Amino acid sequence: MARQADVLVHIDGASRGNPGPAAYAVVMESADGSPLAAFSKLLGQATNNFAEYQALLAALEYAVRHRHLRIRVLTDSELMARQIAGRYKVKNPDLKPLHEQARQLIARLEAFAIEHVPRERNREADRLANQALDTAAVGAGFKPASAASCPEPARMLQASATYRKGILKLHQRLPLLDGEEVDLIIRRKK
């Protein structure tokens, strides 16, 4: 698949303890840099490599579902990038079914590329994955991770806002699609 990508996808998987609490994040943007989607998900207790594969699967499923069929994935996981590119064998039995799932989804795309990049080139995905872990650390529960689970894009975003005259104004932009509906949980600051 050599044609140029229409969508740039940054992915990151994180695990604190390896295995330990794990999460992933996906950030998608169009070729001109416009944001398309950003989401993260807590995975429970898992390894970093499991989380990286879950990020890739979530990105691929989202891309196929939303007809983004020409994508380029940037990841700071050299192991996964080389396994997907066919340069490394997948030896870990827990990763083999995830690798196969990814290959099946990639086959549904018109164009696909994956590239290992330094963490500095993957900052937003790294930030979102760690934000999901930070949220878990302060009380959000984990569900056990399993290789058979199907990743669903969880839009776990956090922002602060000010309420004045009936309007809730966010202090920062959120990576949401125009017209996207969201559920809010509001906590008052002390």
Secondary structure, DSSP 4 states (H G I P E B T S, - for coil): --SPPSEEEEEEEEESSSSEEEEEEEEEEETTS-EEEEEEEEEEEE-HHHHHHHHHHHHHHHHHHTT--EEEEEES-HHHHHHHTTSS----TTTHHHHHHHHHHHTTSSEEEEEE--GGGGHHHHHHHHHHHHHHHTTPPP----TTPPP---B-----EEEETTEEEESS-----TT-----------
